[in-house]
């Protein structure tokens, strides 16, 4: 009798858990194979439902106003017929997966997108979709907890880049995760404005204006991304407390990395190469572009084969710039300012391929180095004589200038230039993150 009583008590105790477990199971999907079935399923769906689109071409637009999961089987094509947004999300807790979306509208002023998400929503997932069209790929405003992962997004190559939409456009989105997307032929690959706490990781971006574009963002991490054939690789503008590391960019015609009015951020372990403006007489392309950006940590980066290694203007004297490699840039530094700025920290400077003054017995060069000298300034003022930059006469003049050791009151010097490029990561035990301004929000 006692054993029977205990069994009954145990059954009653476990029953609520069993019931809850049953409710937590994902329901059987609602299968649709036509536009009419899709619209019927969307209209009658309840929160938590799964709608599975079977292979076929669906020429339509639609709204999602329930907390559902929308899946596509291989071979699903959603064609928006050249107007508007293909999908408009009006509910929180929505997941859109495995769709091929094409031919939505081109009116970016009206937010035409493959997937447009309404304001004030939470927990939106856009995963493993393919999108091809002229407007935005994904447009999300004023939302929280957003994941955009493993999508392929292509814009319209027939349009000028400024008339295309961004691949992924997030405005006032907090706690955003943008990972492993492949984006090409758009305006900005990934645009993040006024959001707090974002992770942008493992994305590949080709052909457009800027690869990743931060505007007024805070507490963002961008790492292991690549961008090629852009106007600018990465634009960090008006932002605070960003951590930007391990990214690659090359073959851009304006800049590699731009910090414009961005402060208290860390930029490290990035690789920037072949930043060149092909237009004769045009502004030189800059590997690193610092414009009114201050109190940043810039270290362990490689800036190579650019028209101009670093351009700094309108402030920036309080940035820490050390342990970087400046290799084979036509002009290493252009500084527009009124101070003498030392780009070294704790007895460690940067590696300059143009510095011929070194010692065979130490890790550091013999003397401080001026990457921006009087001859460089002469070439800035008279660009028509830049063809002489690599001539033997100029090399001799630079050598004589270094031997005289007259240092200016204005400009950039490196008091402890490195002798070899591969020493940037080994000269000190201090880690970059000790100086990182990025502090995640609890």
Secondary structure, 3 states (H helix, E strand, C coil): CHHHHHHHHHHHHHHHHHHHHHHHCCCCCEEECCHHHHHHHHHHCCCCCEEEECCEEEECCEEECCCCEEEECCCEEEECCCCCCCEEECCCCEEEECCEEECCCCCHHHCCEEEEECCCEEEEEEECCEEECCCEEEEEEEEEEEEEECCEEECCCCCCHHHCCCCEEEEEEEEEEEECCEEECCCCCEEEECCEEEEEECCEEEEEEEEEEEECCEEEEEECCEEEEEEEEEEEECCECCEEECCEEEEECCEEEEEECCECCEEECCEEEEECCCCCCCCCCEEEEEECCCCCEEECCEEECCCEEEEEECCCCCCEEECCEEECCCEEEEEECCCEEECCECCECCEECCCCCCCCCCCECCCCECCCCHHHHHHHHCHHHHHHCCCHHHHHHHHHHHHHCCCCCCEEEECCCECCHHHCCCCCCCCHHHHCCCCCCC
